[in-house]
């Protein structure tokens, strides 16, 4: 079984942003959330592992400010795109 | 639910290559196969969709010679790497 561990990083961040987001105009439905996750992942380099070593990589990423900044930038851009063109 | 539809394209191609491969020195165990798939996907642009529109994209890719050449190149490189450094 192979998995892109970047998914865990993006989903964790989007969950946090979803809960903290106070923008009344931002739709929080599941469809918009999945669109943000998909768009973000298409902007970020995939990180597939064929073993659960990916869990170690995930922990390292959360501690890497530059990489987390890249992830946050991708998610912020995706949120802007989804907000301006909601498809639900 | 979001999914990287590039996974279907790579897995389909690796399955074909696994069956047709006559290289006695090439290990065909599941671990080596997953390593080839993971390595290939890390070399290719992700194509996440948050809907099953991804299935339409997959059909388009199989008909796109340039894109399939890119996928084949990534898989061939991954097979070389795995053959030279088996981890099972």
Backbone of each chain as nested JSON, in Angstrom:
{
  "chains": [
    {"id": "A", "residues": [
      {"number": 1, "name": "UNK", "atoms": {"N": [0.883, -1.193, 0.0], "CA": [0.0, 0.0, 0.0], "C": [0.925, 1.25, 0.0]}},
      {"number": 2, "name": "UNK", "atoms": {"N": [0.689, 2.171, -0.908], "CA": [1.466, 3.412, -0.931], "C": [0.548, 4.56, -0.513]}},
      {"number": 3, "name": "UNK", "atoms": {"N": [1.105, 5.58, 0.093], "CA": [0.309, 6.732, 0.558], "C": [1.128, 8.002, 0.451]}},
      {"number": 4, "name": "UNK", "atoms": {"N": [0.444, 9.094, 0.068], "CA": [1.066, 10.409, 0.014], "C": [0.892, 11.055, 1.396]}},
      {"number": 5, "name": "UNK", "atoms": {"N": [1.998, 11.091, 2.177], "CA": [1.889, 11.605, 3.553], "C": [1.696, 13.121, 3.604]}},
      {"number": 6, "name": "UNK", "atoms": {"N": [1.853, 13.783, 2.464], "CA": [1.531, 15.217, 2.411], "C": [0.029, 15.407, 2.68]}},
      {"number": 7, "name": "UNK", "atoms": {"N": [-0.772, 14.383, 2.397], "CA": [-2.226, 14.463, 2.657], "C": [-2.483, 14.705, 4.146]}},
      {"number": 8, "name": "UNK", "atoms": {"N": [-1.749, 13.985, 5.007], "CA": [-1.963, 14.149, 6.458], "C": [-1.636, 15.572, 6.891]}},
      {"number": 9, "name": "UNK", "atoms": {"N": [-0.537, 16.12, 6.338], "CA": [-0.101, 17.47, 6.728], "C": [-1.16, 18.501, 6.306]}},
      {"number": 10, "name": "UNK", "atoms": {"N": [-1.621, 18.385, 5.055], "CA": [-2.609, 19.353, 4.527], "C": [-3.935, 19.207, 5.275]}},
      {"number": 11, "name": "UNK", "atoms": {"N": [-4.394, 17.976, 5.466], "CA": [-5.697, 17.773, 6.127], "C": [-5.673, 18.284, 7.556]}},
      {"number": 12, "name": "UNK", "atoms": {"N": [-4.542, 18.075, 8.237], "CA": [-4.406, 18.555, 9.621], "C": [-4.507, 20.086, 9.658]}},
      {"number": 13, "name": "UNK", "atoms": {"N": [-3.81, 20.734, 8.724], "CA": [-3.806, 22.203, 8.68], "C": [-5.191, 22.736, 8.294]}},
      {"number": 14, "name": "UNK", "atoms": {"N": [-5.82, 22.122, 7.301], "CA": [-7.148, 22.589, 6.855], "C": [-8.164, 22.419, 7.99]}},
      {"number": 15, "name": "UNK", "atoms": {"N": [-8.072, 21.323, 8.733], "CA": [-8.975, 21.12, 9.884], "C": [-8.828, 22.286, 10.86]}},
      {"number": 16, "name": "UNK", "atoms": {"N": [-7.588, 22.634, 11.185], "CA": [-7.327, 23.747, 12.142], "C": [-7.921, 25.031, 11.593]}},
      {"number": 17, "name": "UNK", "atoms": {"N": [-7.623, 25.341, 10.33], "CA": [-8.088, 26.593, 9.728], "C": [-9.612, 26.63, 9.67]}},
      {"number": 18, "name": "UNK", "atoms": {"N": [-10.225, 25.467, 9.408], "CA": [-11.688, 25.401, 9.32], "C": [-12.317, 25.781, 10.649]}},
      {"number": 19, "name": "UNK", "atoms": {"N": [-11.706, 25.279, 11.726], "CA": [-12.276, 25.539, 13.059], "C": [-12.043, 26.98, 13.486]}},
      {"number": 20, "name": "UNK", "atoms": {"N": [-10.876, 27.528, 13.098], "CA": [-10.524, 28.878, 13.573], "C": [-11.106, 29.974, 12.675]}},
      {"number": 21, "name": "UNK", "atoms": {"N": [-11.546, 29.607, 11.458], "CA": [-11.947, 30.608, 10.457], "C": [-13.218, 31.35, 10.886]}},
      {"number": 22, "name": "UNK", "atoms": {"N": [-13.129, 32.684, 11.012], "CA": [-14.304, 33.47, 11.455], "C": [-14.896, 34.252, 10.286]}},
      {"number": 23, "name": "UNK", "atoms": {"N": [-14.381, 34.037, 9.066], "CA": [-14.864, 34.758, 7.877], "C": [-16.272, 34.26, 7.528]}},
      {"number": 24, "name": "UNK", "atoms": {"N": [-17.274, 35.12, 7.773], "CA": [-18.694, 34.732, 7.577], "C": [-18.953, 34.344, 6.119]}},
      {"number": 25, "name": "UNK", "atoms": {"N": [-18.174, 34.973, 5.186], "CA": [-18.427, 34.713, 3.763], "C": [-17.803, 33.411, 3.278]}},
      {"number": 26, "name": "UNK", "atoms": {"N": [-17.033, 32.766, 4.175], "CA": [-16.341, 31.55, 3.725], "C": [-17.22, 30.334, 4.024]}},
      {"number": 27, "name": "UNK", "atoms": {"N": [-17.578, 29.575, 2.997], "CA": [-18.431, 28.39, 3.174], "C": [-17.61, 27.251, 3.781]}},
      {"number": 28, "name": "UNK", "atoms": {"N": [-18.174, 26.604, 4.792], "CA": [-17.416, 25.549, 5.48], "C": [-17.969, 24.153, 5.178]}},
      {"number": 29, "name": "UNK", "atoms": {"N": [-18.716, 24.03, 4.078], "CA": [-19.298, 22.711, 3.79], "C": [-18.199, 21.714, 3.4]}},
      {"number": 30, "name": "UNK", "atoms": {"N": [-18.558, 20.445, 3.424], "CA": [-17.586, 19.368, 3.164], "C": [-17.026, 19.469, 1.74]}},
      {"number": 31, "name": "UNK", "atoms": {"N": [-17.872, 19.864, 0.811], "CA": [-17.453, 19.971, -0.607], "C": [-16.361, 21.034, -0.738]}},
      {"number": 32, "name": "UNK", "atoms": {"N": [-16.588, 22.199, -0.137], "CA": [-15.591, 23.28, -0.214], "C": [-14.302, 22.857, 0.486]}},
      {"number": 33, "name": "UNK", "atoms": {"N": [-14.444, 22.135, 1.601], "CA": [-13.261, 21.675, 2.332], "C": [-12.441, 20.715, 1.464]}},
      {"number": 34, "name": "UNK", "atoms": {"N": [-13.129, 19.767, 0.819], "CA": [-12.421, 18.813, -0.039], "C": [-11.79, 19.504, -1.245]}},
      {"number": 35, "name": "UNK", "atoms": {"N": [-12.474, 20.516, -1.773], "CA": [-11.901, 21.277, -2.898], "C": [-10.611, 21.971, -2.458]}},
      {"number": 36, "name": "UNK", "atoms": {"N": [-10.6, 22.547, -1.242], "CA": [-9.399, 23.217, -0.729], "C": [-8.264, 22.195, -0.561]}},
      {"number": 37, "name": "UNK", "atoms": {"N": [-8.594, 21.033, -0.018], "CA": [-7.575, 19.992, 0.202], "C": [-7.006, 19.527, -1.148]}},
      {"number": 38, "name": "UNK", "atoms": {"N": [-7.884, 19.258, -2.112], "CA": [-7.425, 18.774, -3.429], "C": [-6.561, 19.83, -4.123]}},
      {"number": 39, "name": "UNK", "atoms": {"N": [-7.017, 21.076, -4.111], "CA": [-6.265, 22.157, -4.758], "C": [-4.899, 22.341, -4.096]}},
      {"number": 40, "name": "UNK", "atoms": {"N": [-4.884, 22.275, -2.761], "CA": [-3.618, 22.438, -2.035], "C": [-2.634, 21.334, -2.409]}},
      {"number": 41, "name": "UNK", "atoms": {"N": [-3.125, 20.102, -2.4], "CA": [-2.247, 18.96, -2.693], "C": [-1.703, 19.016, -4.12]}},
      {"number": 42, "name": "UNK", "atoms": {"N": [-2.482, 19.597, -5.039], "CA": [-1.982, 19.716, -6.422], "C": [-0.897, 20.784, -6.542]}},
      {"number": 43, "name": "UNK", "atoms": {"N": [-0.772, 21.633, -5.527], "CA": [0.259, 22.694, -5.538], "C": [1.523, 22.266, -4.805]}},
      {"number": 44, "name": "UNK", "atoms": {"N": [1.458, 21.139, -4.072], "CA": [2.576, 20.735, -3.226], "C": [3.236, 19.459, -3.752]}},
      {"number": 45, "name": "UNK", "atoms": {"N": [4.566, 19.305, -3.536], "CA": [5.236, 18.079, -4.012], "C": [4.691, 16.865, -3.254]}},
      {"number": 46, "name": "UNK", "atoms": {"N": [4.35, 15.795, -4.009], "CA": [3.855, 14.602, -3.311], "C": [4.97, 13.955, -2.492]}},
      {"number": 47, "name": "UNK", "atoms": {"N": [4.563, 13.238, -1.428], "CA": [5.547, 12.548, -0.574], "C": [5.001, 11.15, -0.272]}},
      {"number": 48, "name": "UNK", "atoms": {"N": [5.146, 10.285, -1.294], "CA": [4.662, 8.912, -1.151], "C": [5.685, 8.037, -0.432]}},
      {"number": 49, "name": "UNK", "atoms": {"N": [5.172, 7.213, 0.437], "CA": [5.986, 6.179, 1.069], "C": [5.256, 4.85, 0.885]}},
      {"number": 50, "name": "UNK", "atoms": {"N": [6.054, 3.769, 0.791], "CA": [5.432, 2.436, 0.682], "C": [5.507, 1.735, 2.039]}},
      {"number": 51, "name": "UNK", "atoms": {"N": [5.855, 2.503, 3.059], "CA": [5.868, 1.929, 4.419], "C": [5.431, 3.029, 5.382]}},
      {"number": 52, "name": "UNK", "atoms": {"N": [5.279, 2.684, 6.663], "CA": [4.807, 3.726, 7.584], "C": [5.945, 4.642, 8.05]}},
      {"number": 53, "name": "UNK", "atoms": {"N": [7.08, 4.571, 7.33], "CA": [8.141, 5.57, 7.586], "C": [7.592, 6.967, 7.304]}},
      {"number": 54, "name": "UNK", "atoms": {"N": [6.524, 6.994, 6.522], "CA": [5.91, 8.286, 6.209], "C": [5.48, 9.029, 7.453]}},
      {"number": 55, "name": "UNK", "atoms": {"N": [5.121, 8.271, 8.5], "CA": [4.709, 8.919, 9.761], "C": [5.859, 9.705, 10.359]}},
      {"number": 56, "name": "UNK", "atoms": {"N": [7.083, 9.177, 10.198], "CA": [8.26, 9.897, 10.728], "C": [8.446, 11.181, 9.923]}},
      {"number": 57, "name": "UNK", "atoms": {"N": [8.291, 11.061, 8.588], "CA": [8.431, 12.249, 7.72], "C": [7.413, 13.318, 8.128]}},
      {"number": 58, "name": "UNK", "atoms": {"N": [6.195, 12.875, 8.413], "CA": [5.132, 13.834, 8.776], "C": [5.535, 14.613, 10.022]}},
      {"number": 59, "name": "UNK", "atoms": {"N": [6.073, 13.893, 11.016], "CA": [6.5, 14.593, 12.253], "C": [7.599, 15.604, 11.946]}},
      {"number": 60, "name": "UNK", "atoms": {"N": [8.523, 15.228, 11.073], "CA": [9.632, 16.134, 10.722], "C": [9.105, 17.402, 10.047]}},
      {"number": 61, "name": "UNK", "atoms": {"N": [8.102, 17.217, 9.198], "CA": [7.556, 18.362, 8.438], "C": [6.913, 19.377, 9.379]}},
      {"number": 62, "name": "UNK", "atoms": {"N": [6.167, 18.85, 10.365], "CA": [5.487, 19.764, 11.297], "C": [6.504, 20.615, 12.056]}},
      {"number": 63, "name": "UNK", "atoms": {"N": [7.739, 20.12, 12.17], "CA": [8.783, 20.852, 12.919], "C": [9.636, 21.716, 11.985]}},
      {"number": 64, "name": "UNK", "atoms": {"N": [9.343, 21.666, 10.682], "CA": [10.164, 22.392, 9.69], "C": [9.415, 23.657, 9.255]}},
      {"number": 65, "name": "UNK", "atoms": {"N": [9.818, 24.825, 9.815], "CA": [9.08, 26.07, 9.567], "C": [8.962, 26.409, 8.087]}},
      {"number": 66, "name": "UNK", "atoms": {"N": [10.078, 26.2, 7.329], "CA": [10.026, 26.564, 5.899], "C": [8.996, 25.701, 5.17]}},
      {"number": 67, "name": "UNK", "atoms": {"N": [9.049, 24.396, 5.43], "CA": [8.106, 23.499, 4.731], "C": [6.656, 23.812, 5.146]}},
      {"number": 68, "name": "UNK", "atoms": {"N": [6.457, 24.089, 6.432], "CA": [5.076, 24.389, 6.889], "C": [4.595, 25.7, 6.28]}},
      {"number": 69, "name": "UNK", "atoms": {"N": [5.529, 26.644, 6.064], "CA": [5.163, 27.904, 5.401], "C": [4.703, 27.628, 3.976]}},
      {"number": 70, "name": "UNK", "atoms": {"N": [5.414, 26.723, 3.307], "CA": [5.023, 26.357, 1.927], "C": [3.621, 25.75, 1.919]}},
      {"number": 71, "name": "UNK", "atoms": {"N": [3.362, 24.896, 2.905], "CA": [2.041, 24.234, 2.971], "C": [0.958, 25.279, 3.251]}},
      {"number": 72, "name": "UNK", "atoms": {"N": [1.257, 26.186, 4.202], "CA": [0.264, 27.225, 4.545], "C": [-0.026, 28.121, 3.346]}},
      {"number": 73, "name": "UNK", "atoms": {"N": [1.011, 28.454, 2.587], "CA": [0.827, 29.298, 1.393], "C": [-0.082, 28.597, 0.391]}},
      {"number": 74, "name": "UNK", "atoms": {"N": [0.17, 27.311, 0.182], "CA": [-0.642, 26.545, -0.789], "C": [-2.103, 26.49, -0.33]}},
      {"number": 75, "name": "UNK", "atoms": {"N": [-2.304, 26.272, 0.968], "CA": [-3.682, 26.172, 1.493], "C": [-4.37, 27.532, 1.416]}},
      {"number": 76, "name": "UNK", "atoms": {"N": [-3.65, 28.6, 1.756], "CA": [-4.248, 29.953, 1.707], "C": [-4.68, 30.284, 0.271]}},
      {"number": 77, "name": "UNK", "atoms": {"N": [-3.823, 29.964, -0.704], "CA": [-4.168, 30.209, -2.12], "C": [-5.401, 29.402, -2.515]}},
      {"number": 78, "name": "UNK", "atoms": {"N": [-5.424, 28.15, -2.072], "CA": [-6.554, 27.275, -2.42], "C": [-7.857, 27.812, -1.81]}},
      {"number": 79, "name": "UNK", "atoms": {"N": [-7.767, 28.321, -0.585], "CA": [-8.971, 28.861, 0.081], "C": [-9.489, 30.07, -0.686]}},
      {"number": 80, "name": "UNK", "atoms": {"N": [-8.565, 30.9, -1.189], "CA": [-8.969, 32.09, -1.972], "C": [-9.711, 31.663, -3.245]}},
      {"number": 81, "name": "UNK", "atoms": {"N": [-9.143, 30.645, -3.93], "CA": [-9.744, 30.169, -5.196], "C": [-11.141, 29.595, -4.922]}},
      {"number": 82, "name": "UNK", "atoms": {"N": [-11.242, 28.772, -3.862], "CA": [-12.532, 28.109, -3.568], "C": [-13.56, 29.153, -3.146]}},
      {"number": 83, "name": "UNK", "atoms": {"N": [-13.102, 30.165, -2.357], "CA": [-14.038, 31.212, -1.901], "C": [-14.596, 31.974, -3.106]}},
      {"number": 84, "name": "UNK", "atoms": {"N": [-13.757, 32.187, -4.112], "CA": [-14.199, 32.998, -5.259], "C": [-14.946, 32.171, -6.297]}},
      {"number": 85, "name": "UNK", "atoms": {"N": [-14.876, 30.848, -6.208], "CA": [-15.606, 30.05, -7.214], "C": [-16.163, 28.791, -6.56]}},
      {"number": 86, "name": "UNK", "atoms": {"N": [-17.083, 28.98, -5.623], "CA": [-17.67, 27.83, -4.905], "C": [-18.438, 26.937, -5.883]}},
      {"number": 87, "name": "UNK", "atoms": {"N": [-18.321, 25.581, -5.705], "CA": [-18.941, 24.655, -6.672], "C": [-19.828, 23.677, -5.923]}},
      {"number": 88, "name": "UNK", "atoms": {"N": [-20.753, 24.2, -5.134], "CA": [-21.635, 23.213, -4.417], "C": [-23.095, 23.593, -4.646]}}
    ]},
    {"id": "B", "residues": [
      {"number": 1, "name": "UNK", "atoms": {"N": [-14.038, 13.275, 0.116], "CA": [-12.911, 12.369, -0.101], "C": [-12.106, 12.916, -1.301]}},
      {"number": 2, "name": "UNK", "atoms": {"N": [-10.797, 13.076, -1.124], "CA": [-9.967, 13.53, -2.25], "C": [-9.048, 12.375, -2.658]}},
      {"number": 3, "name": "UNK", "atoms": {"N": [-8.688, 12.328, -3.912], "CA": [-7.838, 11.232, -4.408], "C": [-6.919, 11.73, -5.516]}},
      {"number": 4, "name": "UNK", "atoms": {"N": [-5.68, 11.217, -5.522], "CA": [-4.718, 11.544, -6.572], "C": [-4.921, 10.515, -7.709]}},
      {"number": 5, "name": "UNK", "atoms": {"N": [-5.558, 10.975, -8.797], "CA": [-5.872, 10.032, -9.884], "C": [-4.627, 9.593, -10.668]}},
      {"number": 6, "name": "UNK", "atoms": {"N": [-3.499, 10.279, -10.422], "CA": [-2.243, 9.806, -11.033], "C": [-1.912, 8.409, -10.49]}},
      {"number": 7, "name": "UNK", "atoms": {"N": [-2.41, 8.075, -9.281], "CA": [-2.165, 6.745, -8.712], "C": [-2.726, 5.66, -9.632]}},
      {"number": 8, "name": "UNK", "atoms": {"N": [-3.94, 5.879, -10.155], "CA": [-4.547, 4.856, -11.03], "C": [-3.702, 4.646, -12.288]}},
      {"number": 9, "name": "UNK", "atoms": {"N": [-3.203, 5.762, -12.848], "CA": [-2.417, 5.668, -14.089], "C": [-1.12, 4.895, -13.828]}},
      {"number": 10, "name": "UNK", "atoms": {"N": [-0.43, 5.248, -12.755], "CA": [0.848, 4.59, -12.434], "C": [0.619, 3.119, -12.086]}},
      {"number": 11, "name": "UNK", "atoms": {"N": [-0.378, 2.846, -11.252], "CA": [-0.608, 1.448, -10.84], "C": [-0.979, 0.576, -12.033]}},
      {"number": 12, "name": "UNK", "atoms": {"N": [-1.764, 1.144, -12.958], "CA": [-2.158, 0.382, -14.152], "C": [-0.914, 0.036, -14.986]}},
      {"number": 13, "name": "UNK", "atoms": {"N": [-0.05, 1.032, -15.151], "CA": [1.164, 0.811, -15.96], "C": [2.111, -0.171, -15.267]}},
      {"number": 14, "name": "UNK", "atoms": {"N": [2.297, -0.014, -13.971], "CA": [3.203, -0.919, -13.236], "C": [2.661, -2.346, -13.281]}},
      {"number": 15, "name": "UNK", "atoms": {"N": [1.357, -2.513, -13.161], "CA": [0.777, -3.865, -13.274], "C": [1.142, -4.489, -14.624]}},
      {"number": 16, "name": "UNK", "atoms": {"N": [0.963, -3.72, -15.679], "CA": [1.29, -4.23, -17.041], "C": [2.755, -4.608, -17.111]}},
      {"number": 17, "name": "UNK", "atoms": {"N": [3.633, -3.703, -16.666], "CA": [5.083, -3.943, -16.761], "C": [5.481, -5.15, -15.912]}},
      {"number": 18, "name": "UNK", "atoms": {"N": [4.804, -5.306, -14.743], "CA": [5.143, -6.425, -13.855], "C": [4.853, -7.753, -14.55]}},
      {"number": 19, "name": "UNK", "atoms": {"N": [3.721, -7.777, -15.27], "CA": [3.338, -9.039, -15.93], "C": [4.224, -9.331, -17.134]}},
      {"number": 20, "name": "UNK", "atoms": {"N": [4.613, -8.26, -17.857], "CA": [5.382, -8.464, -19.104], "C": [6.884, -8.59, -18.848]}},
      {"number": 21, "name": "UNK", "atoms": {"N": [7.339, -8.201, -17.632], "CA": [8.781, -8.128, -17.374], "C": [9.421, -9.514, -17.37]}},
      {"number": 22, "name": "UNK", "atoms": {"N": [10.429, -9.724, -18.236], "CA": [11.073, -11.055, -18.314], "C": [12.481, -11.0, -17.721]}},
      {"number": 23, "name": "UNK", "atoms": {"N": [12.851, -9.852, -17.136], "CA": [14.191, -9.697, -16.549], "C": [14.291, -10.56, -15.287]}},
      {"number": 24, "name": "UNK", "atoms": {"N": [15.079, -11.654, -15.379], "CA": [15.186, -12.614, -14.25], "C": [15.723, -11.912, -12.991]}},
      {"number": 25, "name": "UNK", "atoms": {"N": [16.564, -10.87, -13.198], "CA": [17.19, -10.22, -12.043], "C": [16.259, -9.235, -11.35]}},
      {"number": 26, "name": "UNK", "atoms": {"N": [15.09, -9.018, -11.947], "CA": [14.197, -8.007, -11.349], "C": [13.239, -8.7, -10.385]}},
      {"number": 27, "name": "UNK", "atoms": {"N": [13.265, -8.269, -9.12], "CA": [12.399, -8.87, -8.098], "C": [10.963, -8.381, -8.275]}},
      {"number": 28, "name": "UNK", "atoms": {"N": [10.021, -9.295, -8.214], "CA": [8.619, -8.906, -8.454], "C": [7.768, -8.967, -7.183]}},
      {"number": 29, "name": "UNK", "atoms": {"N": [8.444, -8.93, -6.027], "CA": [7.66, -9.029, -4.785], "C": [6.832, -7.753, -4.574]}},
      {"number": 30, "name": "UNK", "atoms": {"N": [5.865, -7.857, -3.69], "CA": [4.923, -6.748, -3.444], "C": [5.651, -5.504, -2.93]}},
      {"number": 31, "name": "UNK", "atoms": {"N": [6.68, -5.731, -2.096], "CA": [7.447, -4.614, -1.502], "C": [8.141, -3.821, -2.622]}},
      {"number": 32, "name": "UNK", "atoms": {"N": [8.789, -4.538, -3.54], "CA": [9.482, -3.859, -4.645], "C": [8.473, -3.14, -5.547]}},
      {"number": 33, "name": "UNK", "atoms": {"N": [7.322, -3.778, -5.739], "CA": [6.288, -3.163, -6.586], "C": [5.806, -1.848, -5.948]}},
      {"number": 34, "name": "UNK", "atoms": {"N": [5.534, -1.888, -4.638], "CA": [5.078, -0.667, -3.951], "C": [6.16, 0.412, -3.943]}},
      {"number": 35, "name": "UNK", "atoms": {"N": [7.416, -0.013, -3.817], "CA": [8.514, 0.967, -3.868], "C": [8.546, 1.657, -5.239]}},
      {"number": 36, "name": "UNK", "atoms": {"N": [8.354, 0.877, -6.315], "CA": [8.348, 1.457, -7.673], "C": [7.179, 2.438, -7.812]}},
      {"number": 37, "name": "UNK", "atoms": {"N": [6.019, 2.046, -7.297], "CA": [4.834, 2.913, -7.405], "C": [5.058, 4.214, -6.629]}},
      {"number": 38, "name": "UNK", "atoms": {"N": [5.565, 4.093, -5.399], "CA": [5.787, 5.29, -4.56], "C": [6.824, 6.217, -5.202]}},
      {"number": 39, "name": "UNK", "atoms": {"N": [7.941, 5.638, -5.655], "CA": [8.998, 6.437, -6.292], "C": [8.473, 7.139, -7.547]}},
      {"number": 40, "name": "UNK", "atoms": {"N": [7.695, 6.405, -8.336], "CA": [7.149, 6.99, -9.576], "C": [6.233, 8.167, -9.257]}},
      {"number": 41, "name": "UNK", "atoms": {"N": [5.353, 7.972, -8.285], "CA": [4.383, 9.032, -7.94], "C": [5.079, 10.268, -7.382]}},
      {"number": 42, "name": "UNK", "atoms": {"N": [6.236, 10.07, -6.717], "CA": [6.981, 11.233, -6.199], "C": [7.668, 12.001, -7.325]}},
      {"number": 43, "name": "UNK", "atoms": {"N": [7.771, 11.397, -8.515], "CA": [8.409, 12.072, -9.665], "C": [7.37, 12.757, -10.566]}},
      {"number": 44, "name": "UNK", "atoms": {"N": [6.092, 12.455, -10.334], "CA": [5.049, 12.942, -11.24], "C": [4.16, 13.974, -10.551]}},
      {"number": 45, "name": "UNK", "atoms": {"N": [3.629, 14.961, -11.325], "CA": [2.745, 15.967, -10.718], "C": [1.473, 15.295, -10.185]}},
      {"number": 46, "name": "UNK", "atoms": {"N": [1.094, 15.618, -8.934], "CA": [-0.137, 15.02, -8.412], "C": [-1.355, 15.568, -9.142]}},
      {"number": 47, "name": "UNK", "atoms": {"N": [-2.418, 14.748, -9.201], "CA": [-3.659, 15.18, -9.871], "C": [-4.836, 14.797, -8.969]}},
      {"number": 48, "name": "UNK", "atoms": {"N": [-5.008, 15.609, -7.911], "CA": [-6.101, 15.357, -6.966], "C": [-7.415, 15.921, -7.479]}},
      {"number": 49, "name": "UNK", "atoms": {"N": [-8.461, 15.164, -7.267], "CA": [-9.831, 15.616, -7.523], "C": [-10.636, 15.332, -6.25]}},
      {"number": 50, "name": "UNK", "atoms": {"N": [-11.63, 16.207, -6.026], "CA": [-12.515, 15.972, -4.871], "C": [-13.839, 15.387, -5.349]}},
      {"number": 51, "name": "UNK", "atoms": {"N": [-13.848, 14.949, -6.602], "CA": [-15.06, 14.292, -7.131], "C": [-14.585, 13.217, -8.104]}},
      {"number": 52, "name": "UNK", "atoms": {"N": [-15.543, 12.419, -8.617], "CA": [-15.099, 11.34, -9.517], "C": [-14.844, 11.88, -10.933]}},
      {"number": 53, "name": "UNK", "atoms": {"N": [-14.782, 13.212, -11.076], "CA": [-14.337, 13.765, -12.368], "C": [-12.934, 13.26, -12.693]}},
      {"number": 54, "name": "UNK", "atoms": {"N": [-12.237, 12.825, -11.635], "CA": [-10.881, 12.313, -11.843], "C": [-10.87, 11.134, -12.805]}},
      {"number": 55, "name": "UNK", "atoms": {"N": [-11.983, 10.382, -12.82], "CA": [-12.049, 9.23, -13.745], "C": [-11.99, 9.7, -15.2]}},
      {"number": 56, "name": "UNK", "atoms": {"N": [-12.603, 10.846, -15.466], "CA": [-12.575, 11.383, -16.843], "C": [-11.132, 11.785, -17.167]}},
      {"number": 57, "name": "UNK", "atoms": {"N": [-10.479, 12.442, -16.183], "CA": [-9.081, 12.846, -16.399], "C": [-8.208, 11.62, -16.7]}},
      {"number": 58, "name": "UNK", "atoms": {"N": [-8.437, 10.542, -15.962], "CA": [-7.628, 9.324, -16.152], "C": [-7.772, 8.824, -17.588]}},
      {"number": 59, "name": "UNK", "atoms": {"N": [-8.999, 8.807, -18.086], "CA": [-9.217, 8.347, -19.482], "C": [-8.487, 9.25, -20.463]}},
      {"number": 60, "name": "UNK", "atoms": {"N": [-8.503, 10.552, -20.21], "CA": [-7.827, 11.502, -21.117], "C": [-6.316, 11.251, -21.126]}},
      {"number": 61, "name": "UNK", "atoms": {"N": [-5.777, 10.945, -19.938], "CA": [-4.315, 10.748, -19.833], "C": [-3.872, 9.524, -20.633]}},
      {"number": 62, "name": "UNK", "atoms": {"N": [-4.661, 8.461, -20.536], "CA": [-4.277, 7.233, -21.261], "C": [-4.23, 7.482, -22.776]}},
      {"number": 63, "name": "UNK", "atoms": {"N": [-4.985, 8.506, -23.224], "CA": [-5.027, 8.804, -24.677], "C": [-4.013, 9.885, -25.046]}},
      {"number": 64, "name": "UNK", "atoms": {"N": [-3.267, 10.407, -24.053], "CA": [-2.32, 11.507, -24.301], "C": [-0.903, 10.954, -24.347]}},
      {"number": 65, "name": "UNK", "atoms": {"N": [-0.343, 10.779, -25.572], "CA": [0.956, 10.123, -25.726], "C": [2.067, 10.808, -24.931]}},
      {"number": 66, "name": "UNK", "atoms": {"N": [2.065, 12.166, -24.959], "CA": [3.15, 12.865, -24.258], "C": [3.072, 12.588, -22.755]}},
      {"number": 67, "name": "UNK", "atoms": {"N": [1.87, 12.687, -22.213], "CA": [1.738, 12.463, -20.756], "C": [2.082, 11.012, -20.396]}},
      {"number": 68, "name": "UNK", "atoms": {"N": [1.645, 10.075, -21.241], "CA": [1.949, 8.665, -20.928], "C": [3.454, 8.405, -21.025]}},
      {"number": 69, "name": "UNK", "atoms": {"N": [4.114, 9.129, -21.954], "CA": [5.578, 8.997, -22.053], "C": [6.235, 9.485, -20.766]}},
      {"number": 70, "name": "UNK", "atoms": {"N": [5.706, 10.587, -20.228], "CA": [6.253, 11.106, -18.956], "C": [6.068, 10.072, -17.839]}},
      {"number": 71, "name": "UNK", "atoms": {"N": [4.9, 9.442, -17.819], "CA": [4.624, 8.45, -16.769], "C": [5.565, 7.252, -16.94]}},
      {"number": 72, "name": "UNK", "atoms": {"N": [5.704, 6.8, -18.198], "CA": [6.584, 5.641, -18.459], "C": [8.025, 5.939, -18.062]}},
      {"number": 73, "name": "UNK", "atoms": {"N": [8.479, 7.163, -18.35], "CA": [9.85, 7.55, -17.995], "C": [10.029, 7.489, -16.48]}},
      {"number": 74, "name": "UNK", "atoms": {"N": [9.06, 8.025, -15.76], "CA": [9.144, 8.037, -14.285], "C": [9.167, 6.599, -13.742]}},
      {"number": 75, "name": "UNK", "atoms": {"N": [8.331, 5.737, -14.32], "CA": [8.266, 4.354, -13.833], "C": [9.565, 3.612, -14.178]}},
      {"number": 76, "name": "UNK", "atoms": {"N": [10.08, 3.84, -15.389], "CA": [11.327, 3.161, -15.791], "C": [12.475, 3.573, -14.86]}},
      {"number": 77, "name": "UNK", "atoms": {"N": [12.556, 4.872, -14.543], "CA": [13.606, 5.352, -13.622], "C": [13.436, 4.711, -12.248]}},
      {"number": 78, "name": "UNK", "atoms": {"N": [12.196, 4.636, -11.79], "CA": [11.919, 4.059, -10.467], "C": [12.312, 2.574, -10.449]}},
      {"number": 79, "name": "UNK", "atoms": {"N": [12.034, 1.869, -11.538], "CA": [12.378, 0.436, -11.595], "C": [13.894, 0.251, -11.522]}},
      {"number": 80, "name": "UNK", "atoms": {"N": [14.641, 1.147, -12.191], "CA": [16.121, 1.078, -12.156], "C": [16.614, 1.269, -10.717]}},
      {"number": 81, "name": "UNK", "atoms": {"N": [16.035, 2.265, -10.032], "CA": [16.474, 2.568, -8.658], "C": [16.165, 1.389, -7.742]}},
      {"number": 82, "name": "UNK", "atoms": {"N": [14.956, 0.847, -7.868], "CA": [14.55, -0.254, -6.975], "C": [15.387, -1.498, -7.259]}},
      {"number": 83, "name": "UNK", "atoms": {"N": [15.667, -1.75, -8.564], "CA": [16.475, -2.931, -8.932], "C": [17.872, -2.82, -8.307]}},
      {"number": 84, "name": "UNK", "atoms": {"N": [18.405, -1.605, -8.295], "CA": [19.788, -1.432, -7.796], "C": [19.847, -1.324, -6.272]}},
      {"number": 85, "name": "UNK", "atoms": {"N": [18.714, -1.109, -5.626], "CA": [18.781, -1.013, -4.151], "C": [17.522, -1.606, -3.527]}},
      {"number": 86, "name": "UNK", "atoms": {"N": [17.378, -2.925, -3.711], "CA": [16.184, -3.617, -3.189], "C": [16.148, -3.535, -1.669]}},
      {"number": 87, "name": "UNK", "atoms": {"N": [14.95, -3.34, -1.085], "CA": [14.847, -3.145, 0.369], "C": [13.826, -4.118, 0.958]}},
      {"number": 88, "name": "UNK", "atoms": {"N": [14.056, -5.396, 0.65], "CA": [13.075, -6.358, 1.255], "C": [13.81, -7.481, 1.973]}}
    ]}
  ]
}
